[in-house]
Amino acid sequence: MITVDLINELCSQVGENTDLQNGISDEVIKSKITEAVIEKSHVIPLSANKKIELIKLVFNRMRGMDVLQPLIDNEEITEIM
């Protein structure tokens, strides 16, 4: 089950193990997040779809606009109030 606490834990883990100050690429961040999610899935059972969802959520929290990112990415949405 994906919880806010799990997302926060993974963000902290990736942030601690990555030098985010030196212009690290999105691909490297995604790779680090993927590694952390795979490691966590040994403790918490996650389906493949849940792993993909969790990777997106953590990435959006760290590099995107968090919960707004899916709305921003949706071309049908033209305005967010």
C-alpha positions as CSV (number, residue, x, y, z in Angstrom):
1,M,0.0,0.0,0.0
2,I,1.3,3.4,-1.0
3,T,1.1,5.9,1.9
4,V,2.4,9.5,2.3
5,D,4.8,8.2,4.9
6,L,6.3,5.7,2.4
7,I,6.7,8.5,-0.2
8,N,8.3,10.7,2.4
9,E,10.6,7.9,3.5
10,L,11.8,7.2,0.0
11,C,12.3,10.9,-0.8
12,S,14.5,11.2,2.3
13,Q,16.4,8.0,1.5
14,V,17.1,9.1,-2.1
15,G,18.0,12.6,-1.0
16,E,20.4,11.4,1.6
17,N,22.2,9.1,-0.9
18,T,22.3,11.6,-3.7
19,D,24.1,14.9,-4.2
20,L,21.1,16.9,-5.4
21,Q,23.0,20.2,-5.5
22,N,25.3,19.5,-8.5
23,G,22.7,19.6,-11.3
24,I,22.0,15.9,-11.3
25,S,19.8,14.7,-14.2
26,D,16.3,13.5,-14.0
27,E,17.4,10.2,-15.4
28,V,19.8,9.7,-12.5
29,I,17.2,10.7,-10.0
30,K,14.7,8.2,-11.5
31,S,17.3,5.5,-11.3
32,K,18.0,6.2,-7.7
33,I,14.3,6.2,-6.9
34,T,13.8,3.0,-8.8
35,E,16.6,1.3,-6.8
36,A,15.1,2.6,-3.5
37,V,11.6,1.3,-4.5
38,I,13.0,-2.1,-5.5
39,E,14.9,-2.3,-2.2
40,K,11.7,-1.3,-0.3
41,S,9.6,-3.9,-2.2
42,H,11.6,-6.6,-0.4
43,V,10.1,-5.5,2.9
44,I,6.7,-4.3,1.6
45,P,5.1,-6.4,-1.1
46,L,4.3,-4.2,-4.1
47,S,2.9,-5.2,-7.5
48,A,4.7,-4.0,-10.6
49,N,2.0,-1.4,-11.2
50,K,2.3,-0.1,-7.6
51,K,6.1,0.1,-8.0
52,I,5.7,2.2,-11.2
53,E,3.1,4.4,-9.5
54,L,5.4,4.9,-6.4
55,I,8.4,5.8,-8.6
56,K,6.2,8.5,-10.3
57,L,4.9,9.8,-7.0
58,V,8.4,10.1,-5.5
59,F,9.9,11.7,-8.6
60,N,7.0,14.2,-8.8
61,R,7.6,15.0,-5.1
62,M,11.3,15.5,-5.6
63,R,11.5,17.1,-9.1
64,G,8.0,17.9,-10.2
65,M,5.1,19.8,-8.7
66,D,4.2,17.0,-6.4
67,V,0.4,16.3,-6.4
68,L,-0.2,19.0,-9.1
69,Q,2.2,17.3,-11.7
70,P,-0.5,14.9,-13.1
71,L,-2.7,17.9,-13.7
72,I,0.1,19.9,-15.3
73,D,0.9,16.9,-17.6
74,N,-2.7,16.5,-18.7
75,E,-3.1,18.5,-22.0
76,E,-6.9,18.7,-21.5
77,I,-6.5,20.8,-18.4
78,T,-5.8,24.4,-19.3
79,E,-6.1,26.0,-15.9
80,I,-5.4,25.1,-12.3
81,M,-7.0,27.5,-9.8
